[in-house]
Amino acid sequence: MDAPREVKIALLTSWCVLVIETVDRFRRISTDPDVNYYSRLKFNLTAETVSATVIVAIFIVAASRRQNWGRIALLVSTLGGWLLWLLYALTFAQYGVWQWLGYGSITAMELAALLLLFRGKGALWYQRPRVE
């Protein structure tokens, strides 16, 4: 059975968010003078970015193959990311209005993807047919 349009849109949105966030992380790593001064810190941040991107990509691929654990892992990783972002106190002070608009847009895209995956036709697609 082919995925409903809601699931396709949610997965495409998830891929877009993943690419945008990864590019943004690499941009911040490359422009931070402290990170560039300490080569080990730069390596660690780069390794963390690559590993986080690969893990989330695995979740998206699993969700696209109708694996319910992939959909749930996307939910947990997204909510965990939001929680970590909110707990990081410096985040609120260091961003300007234009950055808030960008991160707000990304958050809205993540929320829309989760709603499409967990409500309506998207949620029904992940239910297994009953065997009698």
N, C-alpha and C positions, 0 to 999 in steps of 0.2 A: 504494500500500500504506500502510495506516494504521500509525502508530508503535506499537510494543509498549508495554505498560504500564510497563516499566522505564524507557524513554526519557521517557515523559510525566512520571513521578515525578521523574526526574533533572532535567528542564527546569523543572518547578514548583519544585523545591528550589533550583535555580540562581536563579530569579527571586526567591524569598523571601530568599536570601542577599544578592542584589544590593540589594534594597530595604532590608533591615536595615542593611547596611554603609553605604549612602548616607545614610540617616537619621542613623546614628550619626556619620558624618563631618560632616554639616551641624550636628548638635547640638554637637559639639566645636568647630567653627569659631565658632558663635554664642556659646559660653560662655567662650571663651579671652580673657582681658583683653588680652593682647599682640596677638592677631590683630585684635581690635576697635579697638585703638589705631592700628594701621597699616593704613590703608584699602587700600593697594596689596597688602599681604600677604593681607588678607581676600579681595580680588578674585582674586589668584593661586590661593589655596587653593580658592576656590569654582569657578573655571574648571577647575582640575585635577580636582576631584571630579565636576563635570558631564561633562567629556570622558572620564574613566575609566569613568563609569557608562554613557555612550553607547556606548563601544567594547565593553564587556562585554555590553551589551544586544544589540549587533549580532552578537556571537559566539553568544549564546543563540538569537537568531532564526535564524541560519544553521544551527545545529545542529538546530533544530526542523524545518527544511526539508530535512533529510537531506543537508546539506552536510558532508562529512567535515572540511573545513578549519575549520568552526565548532567542531566537537567538539575538534579538536586545539588550536585557539586557546584554548578554555576550559581545556584541560589546561595549556597553557603559561602562561596568565595566572594561573591558580590557583597553580601551583607557583612562579611568579615572585613572586607576592604573599606566599606563605609564606616564601620565601627572604628577601625584603626585610624582612618582619616579624621574622624571627629574627636578621638582621644588625643591626637597630636596637637597640643596647645598652640604651637608656633604657627600652625597652618593659617589660623584666622588672621593673624597680624601681618603675615608676610605677603599676602596676595592682594593685588589691586582689583578694582572693579571689573576690568576686562578679563582678568583671570577667573574671577568668580563666574562670569558669564560662560566661559569655556568649560569649567568644571561642572557648572550647573547643567549645561547641555549634555555633557557626558553622563552625568548622574540620571538625567531624564531619559536618555537613551537606554541605560541599563535597566531602569525601572520599567520602561515600556517593553523591553525584551523579556523581562521576568513575568510581567503580566500576560504577555502573549503566550509564554510557555506554560503558565500555570492556571490559566483560565480558558474557558470555552473550548473551541476546537483544538487548540494547542494541548490542553490538558487531556482531552479525550484521546488524542492520537497516541499518547504514551501508555494508555491503559491496555493491558493484554486482553485478547479475546478469551472468554470463558470456555473452558473445556468441560464438556459434560460426559 
